[in-house]
Amino acid sequence: MTRRVAGNIPPDMILRKLLAGTDLRAVRISATLYRIERAPKVPMLRPAPSPLPTPVATPPGDIIVTAQKRPQILRDVPLSVSVLSFAPLARSHTPSTRDISLDLEGLAMTNLGPGRNRQFIRGVADSPFNGLSQSTVAVQVDEARVTFNAPDPDLRLIDVDRVELLKGPQGPLYGSGALGGIYHIVTRKPEFEGISGSVRLSGEAVQHGQPGTGAEGVLNLPLVDDRLAVRAAGYRFVNGGWIRNSGAKRGTNSAETVGLRLGIRWRPAERWTVDAGFALQDLNSRDSQYVTASDDTLGRDNAFAEPTDNDFKLLHGTIKGVIGALEVTSATSYVDHGFDYILDASNAATAFGLTGPVRFEDQRQYSVFNQELRLASSGRDHWLVGLSYLQATTRGGAQVVNAGDERQTVETYDRRVIEYAAFGEATVRIVDRLGVTLGARLFHSIAQDGTGDEPTITPMRISKTVLSPSVALSLDLGGRGLLYLRYARAMRPGGLTPADMAASRQFDADELSSLDLGMRRSSHDGRLSLSASLYFTHWDEIQSDYLLANGLVSTRNAGRGVIVGGEITTEWTIGQGFTLSAGGSAQSARLTRATDGVELDDRRLPIAPTLSGRMALAKSFILSDNWRGQAAIQANYIGKARLSFDDDLDRNMGNYTVASAHAELSCEAWTLGVRVDNLLDVRGDSFAFGNPFSIRAAPQYTPLRPRTLMLSVARSW
């Protein structure tokens, strides 16, 4: 037995510490392979230790991903996947989902504010508005599906191992709604080996805005040797605001995020584990973050503040085990997600028969229950089959309120979608290096919509039975990479727009199919890796949320779209501690035919930029046996994008470059960090939208967060 080693430490140092006091040593065989052998006994004084070698980055081919519902080595996955691995808690900052979008090619997001945003992958973007249409990206936390048609809950990535982004339709394994792909958060699980934990405190200063603070902690506690352990993570962040409303001296759009996550792991028998737990997060934003003059200003004049309250709760349980040659998985999860917000609707007061200042108050309650049972084989030729049941509900409503506190209900939300499914996937080797992966999902979807003033489901039903197939050919490139060609299809069920709308009507299901040709390759020594892909997507009967004349959001079928694009990502370990990484994407996402036959001046699909790219240079350094550190600088270019299909809302955004820099210095269990975001204080327009009731009266801009300095100190044990 050896003492546990934790921290951001090169493999050589890890092995040296682990083997200290034993008669063993680790001998490097290649960049990624070590042999542990008995150390020779030399009857002489021990020489001074030699300098530590330069750390070597782990090649991408050795990264394990689980978003395909089984552990896989990344180089063997025959589809486009991006993986962002996280260091332990001691980091220069804890990223939000929007921060992650700067590191993963193909992921784009709106920027209404924390807890209000929508995610899109590879141009599969239907609308910037938060209506009732199902999301094109499914957010997954471990085995739990946590979103259906709700905005991104913006879960803080505390004690997270990695984020996996599956690109392209994932209908065969994930069912309806996974048109664009899967955003998969993989948390760290309880460990049986020993008590461990970490704490990090941080502070931030926002130029032209308010200061912020943060505190987070993680504790791993074994309860029964090799049988039972718990792991808890808690956090509280206050992010300083930078938008001034109605003459305020400081930013009013500050946000507070408080969260707790608890996980329990029980090993009742060899090769069986039971994981259960819950996660809570309460996100409160005091105001929205758009302006109306220009993207160079940081203020606006509204009659009301526009706060958001996003409350997220997750309960989950997963049983995994082995029966003979079969691996069995049963996963159950339940999400309760509240989303409330207020908007200034004074510009649209006359549309509701009111005068003077008017507030729009929206309260929604989302829930998602998911149960899945899977059987899988082990071995080279892999297969899995499964059954699943999903129920997603949306309830609530919206009112307009005048200065006299008179309320008028303008929307009623009462929708339930039930999905029964059987699915499977199998990989077979055709010849030694050529394999084929076949997948399919047969599901029956039932959408029920209430149409009364009270949130009660009525017999208004839309049923649909769909088969979503996928097929992928993969060629092993001599153990250092993969060449693949994949076809897949996914769909979303139809439904009704919210009740109490004059334009209320049915919208049909939409269906998306995609062809993806890609390659993943690393050099023999693991210092250079390359991933590239080309994709073609055909999208029929696009469901799209849009604005009515009074500012309310309805849903329609916008037409047919085609997306053609390409991505490339590379990482090069130069030597002497330097690593260079870069990536970029280019795509043409266009509406080829509108449902009503109207010719549009701009046929680009919304939100997704035509061009985007990033470049980062990192340096790892060793100051002594105890002190080591790293520093990095990164630049991102976000290309031009548009807001909406509607000609009167066709606003341009994007076309800016931002830079960030960070550094960390560690000594044993302590880590100090410094980070600067928006290094050059760029004022680009990240999102040309903020308030649906006043957007037609004047242009709206969402300026980037100004230059922000963050300092942190962390302690682990």
Long-range contacts (C-beta under 8 A, 24 or more apart in sequence): 4-193, 4-194, 4-196, 6-88, 6-196, 6-669, 6-716, 7-88, 7-90, 7-666, 7-668, 7-669, 7-671, 7-716, 8-87, 8-88, 8-90, 8-628, 8-630, 8-664, 8-666, 8-671, 9-628, 10-52, 10-53, 10-54, 10-55, 10-56, 10-620, 11-55, 11-56, 12-52, 12-53, 12-55, 13-52, 28-53, 30-525, 30-526, 31-56, 31-59, 31-525, 31-526, 31-527, 32-56, 32-58, 32-59, 32-62, 32-526, 49-625, 51-622, 52-622, 52-625, 54-575, 54-576, 54-577, 54-620, 55-577, 55-620, 56-526, 56-527, 56-573, 57-526, 57-527, 57-571, 57-573, 57-579, 58-526, 59-522, 59-526, 59-529, 60-520, 60-522, 60-529, 60-531, 60-571, 61-480, 61-481, 61-520, 61-522, 61-526, 61-529, 63-162, 65-162, 65-164, 66-164, 66-184, 66-186, 67-140, 67-164, 67-166, 67-182, 67-184, 68-166, 68-173, 68-425, 69-173, 69-329, 69-374, 69-376, 69-384, 69-386, 70-327, 70-376, 70-382, 70-384, 74-520, 75-480, 75-481, 75-482, 75-520, 75-522, 76-474, 76-482, 77-482, 78-435, 78-437, 78-472, 78-473, 78-474, 78-482, 78-484, 78-486, 79-166, 79-167, 79-168, 79-472, 79-484, 79-486, 79-488, 79-516, 79-518, 80-106, 80-166, 80-167, 80-168, 80-486, 80-516, 80-518, 80-533, 80-535, 80-567, 81-164, 81-165, 81-166, 81-167, 82-106, 82-107, 82-164, 82-165, 82-167, 82-531, 82-569, 83-162, 83-163, 83-164, 83-165, 84-162, 84-163, 84-165, 85-161, 85-162, 86-157, 86-160, 86-161, 86-162, 86-163, 88-198, 88-716, 89-158, 89-159, 89-198, 89-199, 89-200, 89-216, 89-218, 89-714, 89-716, 90-198, 90-200, 90-664, 90-666, 90-671, 90-673, 90-714, 90-716, 91-200, 91-664, 91-673, 91-712, 91-714, 92-662, 92-663, 92-664, 92-673, 92-674, 92-675, 92-710, 92-712, 93-202, 93-662, 93-673, 93-675, 93-710, 93-712, 94-156, 94-157, 94-158, 94-200, 94-202, 94-214, 94-216, 94-235, 94-237, 95-157, 96-154, 96-156, 96-157, 97-152, 97-154, 97-155, 97-183, 98-154, 100-157, 100-163, 102-614, 102-634, 102-636, 102-658, 103-614, 104-163, 104-165, 105-567, 105-568, 105-569, 105-583, 105-584, 105-585, 105-612, 105-614, 106-165, 106-167, 106-181, 106-567, 106-585, 107-165, 107-183, 108-607, 108-608, 108-609, 108-612, 108-641, 109-152, 110-607, 110-687, 110-689, 111-289, 111-686, 111-687, 111-702, 112-288, 112-289, 112-290, 112-687, 112-689, 112-690, 112-702, 113-253, 113-255, 113-285, 113-288, 113-289, 113-308, 114-154, 114-239, 114-255, 114-257, 114-283, 114-285, 114-308, 114-310, 115-151, 115-152, 115-153, 115-154, 115-255, 115-283, 115-285, 115-308, 115-310, 115-339, 116-151, 116-285, 116-288, 116-308, 116-310, 116-341, 117-151, 117-152, 117-154, 118-151, 118-152, 118-607, 119-152, 119-180, 119-183, 120-180, 120-607, 120-608, 121-165, 121-167, 121-168, 121-180, 121-181, 121-183, 122-167, 122-168, 122-180, 122-181, 122-535, 122-537, 122-563, 122-565, 122-585, 122-587, 122-608, 123-537, 123-563, 123-565, 123-587, 123-589, 123-605, 123-608, 124-179, 124-180, 124-181, 124-512, 124-537, 124-539, 124-563, 124-608, 125-180, 125-589, 125-605, 125-606, 125-607, 125-608, 126-542, 126-543, 126-544, 126-545, 126-558, 126-605, 126-606, 127-544, 127-545, 127-546, 127-606, 127-644, 127-645, 128-606, 128-607, 128-643, 128-644, 128-687, 128-689, 129-545, 129-546, 129-547, 129-553, 129-644, 129-692, 130-545, 130-553, 131-497, 131-545, 131-546, 131-553, 131-554, 131-555, 132-394, 132-413, 132-415, 132-495, 132-497, 132-498, 132-545, 132-553, 132-555, 133-492, 133-495, 133-507, 133-543, 133-544, 133-545, 133-555, 134-176, 134-177, 134-417, 134-492, 134-493, 134-543, 135-177, 136-177, 136-179, 136-180, 136-492, 137-178, 137-180, 137-181, 137-182, 137-183, 138-170, 138-174, 138-177, 138-178, 138-182, 138-183, 139-183, 139-185, 140-174, 140-182, 140-183, 140-184, 140-185, 141-184, 141-185, 141-187, 141-279, 141-314, 141-316, 142-185, 142-186, 142-187, 142-275, 142-316, 142-318, 143-316, 143-318, 143-329, 143-331, 143-333, 143-372, 144-314, 144-316, 144-331, 144-333, 144-335, 144-370, 145-174, 145-333, 145-335, 145-368, 145-370, 145-390, 146-312, 146-314, 146-333, 146-335, 146-337, 146-368, 147-335, 147-337, 147-368, 148-177, 148-366, 148-368, 148-390, 148-392, 148-417, 149-177, 149-366, 149-392, 149-394, 150-337, 150-339, 150-364, 150-366, 150-394, 151-310, 151-339, 153-281, 153-283, 153-310, 153-312, 153-337, 154-257, 154-283, 154-310, 155-185, 155-259, 155-279, 155-281, 155-312, 156-235, 156-237, 156-257, 156-259, 156-281, 157-185, 158-216, 158-218, 158-233, 158-235, 158-259, 158-261, 159-187, 159-188, 159-218, 159-231, 159-233, 159-261, 160-185, 160-186, 160-187, 160-188, 161-186, 161-187, 161-188, 162-186, 167-516, 167-533, 167-535, 168-486, 168-488, 168-514, 168-516, 168-535, 168-537, 169-468, 169-470, 169-488, 169-489, 169-490, 169-512, 169-513, 169-514, 170-488, 170-490, 171-441, 171-468, 171-470, 171-488, 171-489, 171-490, 171-491, 172-423, 172-425, 172-439, 172-440, 172-441, 172-468, 172-469, 172-470, 172-488, 173-423, 173-425, 173-439, 173-441, 174-490, 175-388, 175-390, 175-419, 175-421, 175-423, 175-441, 175-443, 175-468, 176-417, 176-419, 176-443, 176-445, 176-466, 176-490, 176-491, 176-492, 176-493, 177-490, 177-492, 178-490, 179-490, 179-491, 179-492, 179-510, 179-512, 179-539, 187-261, 187-263, 188-218, 188-231, 189-231, 189-263, 189-265, 189-275, 190-220, 190-221, 190-222, 190-229, 190-230, 190-231, 190-263, 190-264, 190-265, 191-220, 191-222, 191-229, 191-231, 192-222, 192-225, 192-226, 192-227, 192-228, 192-229, 192-265, 192-267, 193-222, 194-220, 194-222, 195-219, 195-220, 195-221, 195-222, 196-220, 196-716, 196-717, 197-716, 197-717, 198-714, 198-715, 198-716, 198-717, 199-714, 199-715, 199-716, 200-712, 200-713, 200-714, 200-715, 201-712, 201-713, 201-714, 202-673, 202-710, 202-711, 202-712, 202-713, 203-710, 203-711, 203-712, 204-239, 204-240, 204-708, 204-709, 204-710, 204-711, 205-240, 205-708, 205-709, 206-240, 206-241, 206-242, 206-251, 206-705, 206-706, 206-707, 206-708, 207-242, 207-681, 207-706, 207-707, 207-708, 208-242, 208-251, 208-298, 208-706, 209-240, 209-241, 209-242, 209-250, 209-251, 209-298, 209-706, 210-240, 210-241, 210-242, 210-250, 210-251, 210-254, 211-240, 212-237, 212-238, 212-239, 212-240, 212-254, 213-237, 213-238, 214-238, 214-712, 226-267, 227-266, 227-267, 227-268, 228-264, 228-265, 228-266, 228-267, 229-264, 229-265, 230-262, 230-263, 230-264, 230-265, 231-262, 231-263, 231-265, 232-260, 232-261, 232-262, 232-263, 233-259, 233-260, 233-261, 234-259, 234-260, 234-261, 235-259, 235-260, 240-708, 241-286, 241-287, 241-289, 242-289, 242-298, 242-705, 242-706, 243-287, 243-288, 243-289, 243-290, 243-291, 243-298, 243-299, 243-300, 244-298, 244-299, 244-300, 245-287, 245-299, 245-300, 245-301, 245-302, 245-305, 246-301, 246-302, 246-303, 247-301, 251-298, 252-286, 252-287, 252-305, 253-285, 253-286, 253-287, 253-288, 253-289, 254-285, 254-286, 255-283, 255-284, 255-285, 255-286, 256-283, 256-284, 257-281, 257-282, 257-283, 257-284, 258-282, 269-321, 271-321, 271-322, 272-319, 272-320, 272-321, 272-322, 273-319, 273-320, 273-321, 274-317, 274-318, 274-319, 274-320, 275-316, 275-317, 275-318, 275-320, 276-316, 276-317, 276-318, 277-315, 277-316, 278-313, 278-314, 278-315, 278-316, 279-312, 279-313, 279-314, 280-312, 280-313, 280-314, 281-310, 281-311, 281-312, 282-309, 282-310, 282-311, 282-312, 283-308, 283-309, 283-310, 283-311, 283-312, 284-308, 284-309, 284-310, 288-343, 288-690, 288-691, 289-690, 289-702, 289-703, 290-687, 290-689, 290-690, 290-691, 290-700, 290-701, 290-702, 291-690, 291-700, 291-701, 291-702, 291-703, 292-694, 292-698, 292-699, 292-700, 292-701, 293-701, 294-701, 295-683, 295-684, 295-685, 295-701, 295-702, 295-703, 296-683, 296-703, 297-703, 298-703, 298-706, 302-344, 303-344, 303-346, 303-357, 304-342, 304-343, 304-344, 304-357, 304-359, 305-342, 306-341, 306-342, 306-343, 306-344, 306-691, 307-341, 307-342, 308-339, 308-340, 308-341, 309-338, 309-339, 309-340, 309-341, 310-337, 310-338, 310-339, 311-337, 311-338, 311-339, 312-336, 312-337, 312-338, 313-337, 325-377, 325-378, 326-375, 326-376, 326-377, 327-375, 327-376, 327-377, 327-378, 328-374, 328-375, 329-372, 329-373, 329-374, 329-376, 330-371, 330-372, 330-373, 330-374, 331-370, 331-371, 331-372, 331-374, 332-370, 332-371, 332-372, 333-368, 333-369, 333-370, 334-367, 334-368, 334-369, 334-370, 335-366, 335-367, 335-368, 335-369, 336-365, 336-366, 336-367, 337-365, 337-366, 337-367, 337-368, 338-363, 338-364, 338-365, 338-366, 339-363, 339-364, 339-365, 339-366, 340-364, 343-691, 343-692, 343-693, 344-691, 344-693, 344-694, 345-400, 345-551, 345-693, 346-693, 346-694, 347-551, 347-693, 347-694, 347-697, 348-550, 348-551, 348-693, 348-694, 349-400, 349-402, 351-549, 351-550, 351-551, 352-400, 352-408, 352-410, 352-550, 353-408, 354-400, 354-402, 354-406, 354-408, 355-402, 356-402, 356-403, 357-402, 357-403, 358-400, 358-401, 358-402, 358-403, 359-400, 359-401, 360-398, 360-399, 360-400, 360-401, 360-410, 360-551, 360-693, 361-398, 361-399, 361-400, 361-401, 362-396, 362-397, 362-398, 362-411, 363-396, 363-397, 363-398, 364-394, 364-395, 364-396, 364-413, 365-393, 365-394, 365-395, 365-396, 366-392, 366-393, 366-394, 367-391, 367-392, 367-393, 368-392, 380-429, 381-426, 381-427, 381-428, 381-429, 382-426, 382-427, 383-424, 383-425, 383-426, 383-427, 384-424, 384-425, 384-426, 385-422, 385-423, 385-424, 386-422, 386-423, 386-424, 387-421, 387-422, 387-423, 388-419, 388-420, 388-421, 388-423, 389-418, 389-419, 389-420, 389-421, 390-417, 390-418, 390-419, 390-421, 391-416, 391-417, 391-418, 391-419, 392-416, 392-417, 393-417, 395-455, 396-455, 397-455, 398-552, 409-453, 409-500, 410-500, 410-552, 411-498, 411-499, 411-500, 411-501, 411-552, 412-450, 412-451, 412-452, 412-453, 412-454, 412-455, 412-498, 412-499, 412-500, 413-455, 413-498, 414-449, 414-450, 414-451, 414-452, 414-455, 414-456, 414-457, 414-499, 415-447, 415-448, 415-449, 415-450, 415-495, 415-496, 416-447, 416-448, 416-457, 417-445, 417-446, 417-447, 417-448, 417-493, 417-495, 418-445, 418-446, 418-448, 419-443, 419-444, 419-445, 419-446, 420-444, 425-470, 433-475, 433-476, 433-478, 434-473, 434-474, 434-475, 434-476, 435-473, 435-474, 435-476, 436-471, 436-472, 436-473, 436-474, 437-470, 437-471, 437-472, 437-474, 438-469, 438-470, 438-471, 439-469, 439-470, 439-471, 439-488, 440-467, 440-468, 440-469, 440-470, 441-467, 441-468, 442-466, 442-467, 443-468, 445-493, 447-493, 447-494, 447-495, 449-495, 449-496, 449-499, 450-499, 451-496, 451-499, 451-504, 452-499, 453-499, 453-500, 460-496, 462-493, 462-494, 462-495, 462-496, 462-506, 464-493, 464-494, 464-509, 466-491, 466-509, 477-519, 477-521, 480-521, 480-522, 480-523, 480-524, 481-519, 481-520, 481-521, 481-522, 482-519, 482-520, 482-521, 483-518, 483-519, 484-516, 484-517, 484-518, 484-519, 484-520, 485-515, 485-516, 485-517, 486-515, 486-516, 486-518, 487-513, 487-514, 487-515, 487-516, 488-513, 488-514, 488-516, 489-513, 489-514, 492-543, 494-543, 495-555, 497-554, 497-555, 497-556, 498-552, 498-554, 501-548, 501-552, 501-554, 502-548, 503-548, 503-554, 504-554, 505-556, 507-543, 507-555, 507-556, 507-557, 508-541, 508-543, 508-557, 509-541, 509-543, 510-539, 510-540, 510-541, 510-542, 510-543, 510-557, 511-539, 511-540, 511-541, 512-537, 512-538, 512-539, 512-540, 513-537, 513-538, 514-538, 526-573, 527-572, 527-573, 527-574, 527-575, 528-570, 528-571, 528-572, 528-573, 529-570, 529-571, 529-572, 530-568, 530-569, 530-570, 531-567, 531-568, 531-569, 531-570, 532-566, 532-567, 532-568, 532-569, 533-566, 533-567, 533-568, 534-565, 534-566, 535-563, 535-564, 535-565, 535-566, 535-567, 536-562, 536-563, 536-564, 537-561, 537-562, 537-563, 537-564, 538-562, 539-563, 541-595, 542-591, 544-645, 546-644, 546-645, 546-646, 547-644, 547-646, 547-649, 547-692, 547-695, 550-693, 551-692, 551-693, 551-694, 551-695, 552-692, 553-692, 556-595, 557-595, 558-591, 558-594, 558-595, 558-645, 559-591, 559-592, 559-593, 559-594, 559-595, 560-591, 560-592, 560-593, 561-589, 561-590, 561-591, 561-592, 561-605, 562-589, 562-590, 562-592, 563-587, 563-588, 563-589, 563-590, 563-605, 564-588, 565-589, 577-619, 577-620, 577-621, 578-617, 578-618, 578-619, 579-617, 579-618, 579-619, 579-620, 580-615, 580-616, 580-617, 580-618, 581-614, 581-615, 581-616, 581-618, 582-613, 582-614, 582-615, 582-616, 583-613, 583-614, 584-611, 584-612, 584-613, 584-614, 585-611, 585-612, 585-613, 586-610, 586-611, 591-645, 594-645, 600-645, 600-647, 601-647, 601-650, 602-642, 602-647, 602-650, 604-641, 604-642, 606-641, 606-642, 606-643, 606-644, 606-645, 607-641, 607-642, 607-643, 608-641, 609-638, 609-639, 609-640, 609-641, 609-654, 610-639, 610-640, 610-641, 611-637, 611-639, 611-640, 612-636, 612-637, 612-638, 612-639, 613-637, 626-667, 626-668, 627-665, 627-666, 627-667, 628-665, 628-666, 629-663, 629-664, 629-665, 629-666, 630-663, 630-664, 631-661, 631-662, 631-663, 631-664, 632-661, 632-662, 632-663, 633-659, 633-660, 633-661, 633-679, 634-659, 634-660, 634-661, 635-659, 638-684, 638-686, 643-688, 643-689, 648-696, 649-695, 649-696, 651-688, 651-689, 651-699, 651-700, 652-688, 653-685, 653-686, 653-687, 653-688, 653-701, 653-702, 654-684, 654-685, 654-686, 655-684, 656-682, 656-684, 656-685, 656-686, 656-704, 657-682, 657-684, 658-682, 658-684, 658-704, 669-715, 669-716, 669-717, 670-713, 670-714, 670-715, 671-712, 671-713, 671-714, 671-715, 671-716, 672-711, 672-712, 672-713, 672-714, 673-710, 673-711, 673-712, 673-713, 673-714, 674-709, 674-710, 674-711, 674-712, 675-709, 675-710, 675-712, 676-707, 676-708, 676-709, 676-710, 677-705, 677-707, 677-708, 677-710, 678-704, 678-705, 678-706, 678-707, 678-708, 679-707, 680-707, 681-706, 681-707
